[in-house]
Amino acid sequence: AFFVLGKLETNRMVNTNEYLVTVYKQFDEFLGSSSFTLSHKVSKKELDALIDNCLYAASFVKNKKYELPVGEKKKTFVEKPLASDVNQAIDQIAHCFIDLHEENIRFNALEIFYNTTKTTLVNSNGINYSKTLSDVMVEAIPSFDGALKVELYKQFHYKDLDFDAIKKDAIEALEDVKARYAAKPIEGVSKVDVILSN
């Protein structure tokens, strides 16, 4: 869902599929591997060419030989969804940000992604495991309008819908852009080395 100045502009749902194929090649005392990604349908001829290219690339990867895992039955894990009503959850998340708007400080843009991802792992030795996980990502543009206009970019990730924590992030984002607006050049200093550490 995409919001501009607190108003919903776009709300859409998409389903996408992506396949990551890894090809292994045993040679001498090595087990090489190479991968390719498919996000659209290809013909058998195109697929054969991709596999052949991977086999060739794998012959240059000299990993010490190891055994690939073996499976006997299909296993599935499905995480409990973050919300029973996705649209309602998105609306609640949006209000954590939008309700903080004031005359000169607000979120100019807000985009909320509710993601449900199913990952399936299959190999030629019988492994067939799938898991389904959910998460929320928020991209926000907090802005402060004064003599000049200042904007920041913020990105947040959530594995549960703790609306108090989400609102706290929104408040801190507005505090950051307000502090950025209030920042002044240091008098008498035209250039200085800065060391960043974590």
C-alpha positions in Angstrom: 0.0 0.0 0.0 1.4 3.4 -1.0 0.4 6.6 0.9 1.1 10.2 -0.2 0.7 12.9 2.5 -1.4 10.5 4.6 -3.8 9.5 1.8 -3.9 6.0 0.2 -2.8 6.3 -3.4 -2.3 2.6 -4.4 -3.1 -0.7 -2.9 -2.2 -3.8 -4.8 -1.4 -7.5 -4.4 1.1 -9.5 -6.5 2.2 -13.1 -6.6 5.7 -13.8 -7.9 7.7 -17.0 -8.3 11.4 -17.3 -8.4 13.5 -20.5 -8.8 17.1 -20.8 -7.8 18.7 -23.8 -9.4 22.0 -25.2 -8.2 23.9 -27.7 -10.3 26.6 -29.9 -8.8 29.5 -31.5 -10.7 31.8 -34.2 -9.3 35.3 -34.3 -10.8 38.6 -35.6 -9.5 38.4 -35.1 -5.7 36.2 -32.0 -6.0 32.5 -31.2 -6.0 31.9 -28.0 -7.9 28.6 -26.1 -8.0 27.1 -23.2 -9.9 23.6 -21.6 -9.8 21.1 -19.7 -11.9 17.8 -18.0 -11.2 14.6 -18.2 -13.1 11.8 -15.7 -12.6 9.9 -16.5 -15.8 9.0 -19.5 -18.0 11.7 -20.8 -20.3 11.6 -23.5 -23.0 13.3 -26.9 -22.4 16.0 -25.9 -24.9 16.7 -22.7 -22.9 16.7 -24.6 -19.6 19.1 -27.3 -21.0 21.5 -24.4 -22.1 21.3 -22.9 -18.7 22.2 -26.2 -17.0 25.0 -26.9 -19.5 26.5 -23.4 -18.7 26.2 -24.2 -15.0 28.0 -27.5 -15.4 30.8 -25.8 -17.2 31.1 -23.1 -14.5 31.0 -25.7 -11.8 34.0 -27.4 -13.3 36.1 -24.4 -12.1 34.9 -24.6 -8.5 37.2 -26.8 -6.6 35.4 -27.4 -3.3 36.5 -30.4 -1.3 34.0 -33.3 -2.0 31.1 -33.6 0.4 27.8 -35.5 0.5 24.5 -33.8 -0.3 21.8 -34.3 2.3 19.3 -37.1 1.8 15.6 -37.0 2.6 12.8 -39.6 2.8 9.6 -37.6 3.1 8.2 -34.2 2.5 8.3 -31.7 5.4 6.3 -28.5 5.7 6.4 -25.6 8.2 3.9 -22.8 8.1 4.4 -19.8 10.4 1.2 -18.3 11.9 0.3 -15.3 9.8 0.9 -11.9 11.4 -2.7 -10.8 10.8 -6.0 -12.5 9.8 -7.0 -9.4 7.8 -4.0 -8.0 5.9 -5.8 -4.8 4.7 -6.8 -4.0 8.3 -3.3 -4.6 9.5 -1.8 -2.3 6.8 -4.3 0.4 7.8 -3.3 0.1 11.5 0.4 0.3 10.6 -0.3 3.4 8.4 -2.1 5.2 11.2 0.9 4.6 13.5 2.7 7.0 11.1 0.0 9.2 9.7 -1.6 10.1 13.1 1.7 11.9 14.0 1.4 14.4 11.2 1.6 18.1 12.3 1.6 21.3 10.2 5.2 21.3 9.2 6.4 17.7 10.1 5.0 14.7 8.5 5.6 11.6 6.3 5.4 12.8 2.7 5.4 9.2 1.5 4.8 5.8 3.1 4.9 2.4 1.5 3.9 -0.7 3.4 4.7 -4.2 2.2 3.0 -7.2 3.8 5.0 -10.2 2.6 4.2 -13.9 2.7 7.1 -16.0 1.4 7.0 -19.7 0.7 10.4 -21.3 0.2 10.6 -24.8 -1.1 13.9 -26.8 -1.1 14.1 -29.8 -3.4 17.1 -31.9 -4.3 17.8 -35.0 -6.3 18.4 -37.0 -3.1 14.8 -36.9 -1.9 14.9 -33.6 0.1 11.5 -31.8 -0.2 11.1 -29.1 2.5 8.9 -26.0 2.5 8.4 -23.2 4.9 6.0 -20.2 4.8 7.0 -17.0 6.7 5.4 -13.6 7.0 6.9 -10.1 7.6 6.2 -6.5 7.1 8.5 -3.8 5.6 7.8 -0.1 5.8 9.5 2.5 3.7 8.9 6.0 5.0 9.9 9.6 3.9 9.7 11.8 7.0 10.0 15.6 6.1 10.2 18.9 7.9 9.1 22.0 6.2 10.5 25.3 7.3 12.7 27.9 5.6 14.1 24.8 3.8 12.5 21.4 3.3 14.4 18.4 4.7 13.6 14.8 3.9 15.0 11.5 5.1 14.6 7.9 4.0 13.7 5.3 6.6 13.2 1.5 6.3 11.7 -0.7 9.0 11.2 -4.5 9.2 8.8 -6.2 11.5 8.3 -9.9 12.3 5.3 -9.2 14.6 2.6 -6.5 14.7 3.6 -4.6 17.9 1.9 -1.3 17.2 3.5 0.4 20.1 7.0 -0.5 18.7 5.9 0.6 15.2 4.7 4.0 16.6 7.9 4.4 18.5 9.9 3.9 15.2 7.6 6.5 13.5 8.2 9.1 16.4 11.9 8.5 16.2 11.9 9.0 12.4 10.2 12.4 12.8 12.6 13.4 15.6 15.5 12.5 13.3 14.2 14.7 10.4 13.6 17.5 12.9 17.1 17.2 14.2 18.5 17.2 10.6 16.6 20.4 9.9 18.0 22.0 13.0 21.6 21.0 12.2 23.9 23.9 11.5 27.4 24.0 10.0 30.2 24.1 12.6 31.7 27.6 12.6 35.3 27.8 11.6 35.4 24.2 10.3 35.4 23.7 6.6 36.7 20.2 6.5 37.1 17.4 9.0 37.9 13.7 9.0 35.1 11.5 10.3 35.4 8.0 11.7 32.3 5.8 11.6 32.1 2.8 13.9 29.4 0.3 14.9 
